[in-house]
Amino acid sequence: MSTRAMITSILGAAALCVAHNAFAEVTFQPGLYETKVSYPDDGPGVETTRECLTAAEAKQESLERRLAETVQDASCKFTQRSIGGGRFSIAGTCNNDGVRSTLKQTGTYSATAMAMNMHMTLVASAGTAPISVRMVMSSRRVAATCPAGSDKD
């Protein structure tokens, strides 16, 4: 696995873990969502994806339940956890299969949007130099319905 893939995997797991706690009672409204992810320290590129959330999917599961099913890893310990009023700030350490990391995440959330800034430093194995990564993510509902012709229209 490349260093970039490993970092992305760890960042994704950590983000889901934080989101699990941040969105305890929030469910997204159905519709078309656009998510943008960037790594500012790697240059100006932004990865953009769109995904539809149907009314049935929105009713069926809360974000808490959905993320709890995804994140089964108890390897993180949080030293800061401030969540509420549409804002969150999280800090902690993780140990995933010998990869040690520290992370800090801050952001905002609602039923139709989320924004997050995350900074993570990780050490893949003893004696290796730490790798520092910064990720910026935003997701917002861009339409109340899925576009015609999509697999969820």
C-alpha positions as a Markdown table, in Angstrom:
| # | Residue | x | y | z |
|---|---|---|---|---|
| 1 | Met | 0.0 | 0.0 | 0.0 |
| 2 | Ser | 1.4 | 3.4 | -0.9 |
| 3 | Thr | 2.0 | 6.0 | 1.8 |
| 4 | Arg | -0.7 | 8.3 | 0.2 |
| 5 | Ala | -3.3 | 5.4 | 0.2 |
| 6 | Met | -2.4 | 4.5 | 3.8 |
| 7 | Ile | -2.8 | 8.1 | 4.9 |
| 8 | Thr | -6.1 | 8.5 | 3.1 |
| 9 | Ser | -7.4 | 5.2 | 4.6 |
| 10 | Ile | -6.4 | 6.4 | 8.1 |
| 11 | Leu | -7.8 | 9.8 | 7.6 |
| 12 | Gly | -11.1 | 8.4 | 6.3 |
| 13 | Ala | -11.4 | 6.1 | 9.3 |
| 14 | Ala | -10.6 | 8.9 | 11.7 |
| 15 | Ala | -13.1 | 11.2 | 10.0 |
| 16 | Leu | -15.8 | 8.6 | 10.2 |
| 17 | Cys | -15.1 | 8.0 | 13.8 |
| 18 | Val | -15.3 | 11.7 | 14.6 |
| 19 | Ala | -18.4 | 12.1 | 12.4 |
| 20 | His | -20.0 | 9.2 | 14.3 |
| 21 | Asn | -19.7 | 11.2 | 17.5 |
| 22 | Ala | -20.4 | 14.6 | 16.0 |
| 23 | Phe | -23.7 | 13.6 | 14.3 |
| 24 | Ala | -25.2 | 11.6 | 17.1 |
| 25 | Glu | -28.7 | 12.9 | 16.5 |
| 26 | Val | -28.4 | 14.4 | 13.0 |
| 27 | Thr | -29.7 | 12.7 | 9.8 |
| 28 | Phe | -29.0 | 14.1 | 6.4 |
| 29 | Gln | -32.0 | 15.2 | 4.3 |
| 30 | Pro | -32.5 | 13.3 | 1.0 |
| 31 | Gly | -31.1 | 14.7 | -2.2 |
| 32 | Leu | -27.9 | 15.1 | -4.2 |
| 33 | Tyr | -24.8 | 15.8 | -2.2 |
| 34 | Glu | -21.5 | 17.1 | -3.4 |
| 35 | Thr | -18.3 | 16.4 | -1.4 |
| 36 | Lys | -15.0 | 18.1 | -1.9 |
| 37 | Val | -11.8 | 16.9 | -0.4 |
| 38 | Ser | -8.4 | 18.6 | -0.7 |
| 39 | Tyr | -4.9 | 18.2 | 0.8 |
| 40 | Pro | -3.7 | 21.8 | 0.9 |
| 41 | Asp | -0.1 | 20.9 | 1.7 |
| 42 | Asp | 0.0 | 18.8 | -1.6 |
| 43 | Gly | -1.1 | 21.6 | -3.8 |
| 44 | Pro | -4.4 | 23.2 | -5.0 |
| 45 | Gly | -6.1 | 20.0 | -6.3 |
| 46 | Val | -9.6 | 19.2 | -5.1 |
| 47 | Glu | -11.4 | 15.8 | -5.4 |
| 48 | Thr | -15.1 | 16.3 | -6.0 |
| 49 | Thr | -17.7 | 13.5 | -5.9 |
| 50 | Arg | -21.5 | 13.6 | -6.0 |
| 51 | Glu | -23.8 | 11.0 | -4.4 |
| 52 | Cys | -27.6 | 10.7 | -4.1 |
| 53 | Leu | -29.3 | 10.0 | -0.8 |
| 54 | Thr | -32.9 | 8.8 | -1.4 |
| 55 | Ala | -35.8 | 9.6 | 1.0 |
| 56 | Ala | -35.9 | 5.9 | 1.9 |
| 57 | Glu | -32.2 | 5.9 | 2.8 |
| 58 | Ala | -32.6 | 9.0 | 4.8 |
| 59 | Lys | -35.5 | 7.6 | 6.8 |
| 60 | Gln | -33.9 | 4.2 | 7.2 |
| 61 | Glu | -30.7 | 5.2 | 9.1 |
| 62 | Ser | -29.3 | 8.0 | 11.1 |
| 63 | Leu | -25.7 | 9.1 | 10.6 |
| 64 | Glu | -24.9 | 7.7 | 14.0 |
| 65 | Arg | -26.1 | 4.2 | 13.0 |
| 66 | Arg | -24.5 | 4.3 | 9.5 |
| 67 | Leu | -21.1 | 5.4 | 10.8 |
| 68 | Ala | -21.2 | 3.0 | 13.8 |
| 69 | Glu | -21.5 | 0.2 | 11.3 |
| 70 | Thr | -18.5 | 1.5 | 9.3 |
| 71 | Val | -16.2 | 2.2 | 12.3 |
| 72 | Gln | -15.6 | -0.9 | 14.4 |
| 73 | Asp | -12.1 | 0.2 | 15.5 |
| 74 | Ala | -11.6 | 1.1 | 19.1 |
| 75 | Ser | -7.9 | 2.0 | 18.6 |
| 76 | Cys | -8.4 | 5.8 | 19.1 |
| 77 | Lys | -8.5 | 7.6 | 22.4 |
| 78 | Phe | -9.8 | 11.2 | 22.3 |
| 79 | Thr | -8.4 | 13.9 | 24.6 |
| 80 | Gln | -10.7 | 16.6 | 23.4 |
| 81 | Arg | -14.3 | 16.1 | 22.4 |
| 82 | Ser | -16.5 | 19.2 | 22.0 |
| 83 | Ile | -19.6 | 18.6 | 20.0 |
| 84 | Gly | -22.9 | 20.5 | 19.8 |
| 85 | Gly | -24.7 | 23.5 | 18.4 |
| 86 | Gly | -23.6 | 22.6 | 14.9 |
| 87 | Arg | -19.9 | 22.6 | 15.7 |
| 88 | Phe | -17.3 | 20.0 | 16.7 |
| 89 | Ser | -13.6 | 20.0 | 17.8 |
| 90 | Ile | -11.9 | 16.7 | 18.4 |
| 91 | Ala | -8.3 | 15.7 | 19.3 |
| 92 | Gly | -6.8 | 12.3 | 20.0 |
| 93 | Thr | -4.4 | 9.6 | 19.3 |
| 94 | Cys | -4.8 | 6.3 | 17.4 |
| 95 | Asn | -2.8 | 3.1 | 16.9 |
| 96 | Asn | -4.0 | 1.2 | 13.8 |
| 97 | Asp | -1.9 | -2.0 | 13.2 |
| 98 | Gly | 1.2 | -0.3 | 14.6 |
| 99 | Val | 0.7 | 3.0 | 12.8 |
| 100 | Arg | 0.6 | 5.6 | 15.5 |
| 101 | Ser | -1.1 | 8.9 | 14.8 |
| 102 | Thr | -2.3 | 12.1 | 16.4 |
| 103 | Leu | -5.2 | 14.0 | 15.0 |
| 104 | Lys | -7.1 | 17.2 | 15.4 |
| 105 | Gln | -10.4 | 17.9 | 13.7 |
| 106 | Thr | -12.7 | 21.0 | 13.7 |
| 107 | Gly | -15.8 | 21.6 | 11.8 |
| 108 | Thr | -19.4 | 22.4 | 11.4 |
| 109 | Tyr | -22.4 | 20.2 | 10.6 |
| 110 | Ser | -26.2 | 20.4 | 9.8 |
| 111 | Ala | -28.8 | 18.2 | 8.2 |
| 112 | Thr | -27.7 | 19.4 | 4.7 |
| 113 | Ala | -24.0 | 20.1 | 5.1 |
| 114 | Met | -20.7 | 19.3 | 6.8 |
| 115 | Ala | -17.3 | 21.0 | 6.7 |
| 116 | Met | -14.2 | 19.7 | 8.4 |
| 117 | Asn | -10.5 | 20.6 | 8.8 |
| 118 | Met | -8.2 | 17.8 | 9.9 |
| 119 | His | -4.5 | 17.7 | 10.7 |
| 120 | Met | -2.8 | 14.4 | 11.3 |
| 121 | Thr | 0.7 | 13.3 | 12.1 |
| 122 | Leu | 1.5 | 9.6 | 11.8 |
| 123 | Val | 4.5 | 7.4 | 12.3 |
| 124 | Ala | 4.3 | 4.2 | 10.2 |
| 125 | Ser | 6.9 | 2.3 | 12.2 |
| 126 | Ala | 9.6 | 2.8 | 14.8 |
| 127 | Gly | 12.5 | 4.8 | 13.4 |
| 128 | Thr | 10.6 | 6.3 | 10.5 |
| 129 | Ala | 10.1 | 10.0 | 10.1 |
| 130 | Pro | 6.6 | 11.3 | 11.0 |
| 131 | Ile | 4.3 | 12.2 | 8.1 |
| 132 | Ser | 2.1 | 15.2 | 8.5 |
| 133 | Val | -1.1 | 15.5 | 6.5 |
| 134 | Arg | -3.8 | 18.2 | 6.4 |
| 135 | Met | -7.2 | 17.5 | 4.9 |
| 136 | Val | -10.1 | 19.9 | 4.2 |
| 137 | Met | -13.5 | 18.3 | 3.4 |
| 138 | Ser | -16.9 | 19.9 | 2.7 |
| 139 | Ser | -20.2 | 18.2 | 1.8 |
| 140 | Arg | -23.4 | 19.9 | 1.0 |
| 141 | Arg | -26.8 | 19.1 | -0.5 |
| 142 | Val | -26.9 | 20.7 | -4.0 |
| 143 | Ala | -30.4 | 19.4 | -5.0 |
| 144 | Ala | -33.4 | 18.2 | -3.1 |
| 145 | Thr | -33.9 | 15.3 | -5.6 |
| 146 | Cys | -31.6 | 13.0 | -7.5 |
| 147 | Pro | -31.1 | 13.8 | -11.2 |
| 148 | Ala | -33.1 | 11.9 | -13.8 |
| 149 | Gly | -31.2 | 8.9 | -15.1 |
| 150 | Ser | -29.2 | 8.3 | -11.9 |
| 151 | Asp | -29.4 | 4.9 | -10.2 |
| 152 | Lys | -31.4 | 6.5 | -7.4 |
| 153 | Asp | -33.9 | 8.8 | -9.2 |
